[in-house]
């Protein structure tokens, strides 16, 4: 962490099928007059093909956060 960046990490212990590993790093960066929010989510299902198939599912789940964050922080 620094003056211009902070983060916290969610790490899965009991995960839903098909996840075997999950680590979600929430990062906030100061950028002049705004804040950049970044989600870094490495995950592993135990199979590369399943990882590739699961990626769009995660994308659909987390994409709405873009609009939720914008709505919350501009209110």
C-alpha positions in Angstrom: 0.0 0.0 0.0 1.1 3.6 -0.6 -0.4 7.1 -0.5 -1.8 6.6 -4.0 -2.8 2.9 -3.9 -4.6 0.6 -1.4 -6.0 -2.9 -1.6 -7.4 -5.8 0.3 -7.6 -9.5 -0.6 -10.4 -12.0 -0.5 -9.1 -15.5 -0.6 -11.4 -18.5 -0.9 -11.3 -21.2 1.8 -14.6 -23.0 1.1 -15.3 -22.6 -2.6 -18.3 -23.5 -4.8 -17.9 -26.1 -7.5 -15.9 -26.0 -9.8 -13.4 -23.7 -8.1 -10.3 -25.1 -6.3 -8.5 -21.8 -5.8 -9.7 -18.1 -5.7 -7.9 -15.0 -4.7 -9.6 -11.6 -5.3 -7.5 -8.5 -4.9 -9.5 -5.3 -4.8 -7.2 -2.4 -5.7 -7.9 1.4 -5.6 -5.6 3.8 -7.3 -5.6 7.6 -7.0 -5.6 9.2 -10.5 -5.6 13.0 -10.3 -9.2 14.0 -9.6 -10.6 10.4 -9.7 -10.1 6.9 -8.4 -9.5 3.8 -10.5 -10.9 0.5 -9.1 -9.2 -2.7 -10.3 -10.3 -6.3 -9.6 -7.5 -8.9 -9.9 -9.1 -12.4 -9.6 -6.8 -15.3 -10.3 -8.7 -18.6 -10.0 -8.2 -22.3 -10.7 -10.7 -25.1 -11.3 -8.2 -27.9 -11.6 -8.6 -28.1 -15.4 -7.4 -25.5 -18.0 -10.4 -26.2 -20.2 -12.8 -25.6 -17.3 -10.9 -22.5 -16.4 -11.5 -21.2 -19.9 -15.2 -22.1 -19.8 -15.6 -20.5 -16.3 -14.0 -17.2 -17.3 -17.1 -15.9 -19.1 -19.3 -16.8 -16.1 -17.1 -14.6 -13.9 -17.1 -11.8 -16.4 -20.9 -11.8 -16.5 -20.9 -11.8 -12.7 -18.4 -8.9 -12.2 -19.1 -6.7 -15.2 -22.1 -5.0 -13.6 -19.8 -3.7 -10.9 -18.5 -1.2 -13.4 -21.9 0.6 -13.5 -22.6 -0.1 -9.8 -19.3 1.6 -8.8 -20.0 4.6 -11.1 -23.5 5.0 -9.7 -22.4 4.8 -6.1 -19.4 7.1 -6.4 -21.2 9.8 -8.5 -24.2 9.9 -6.2 
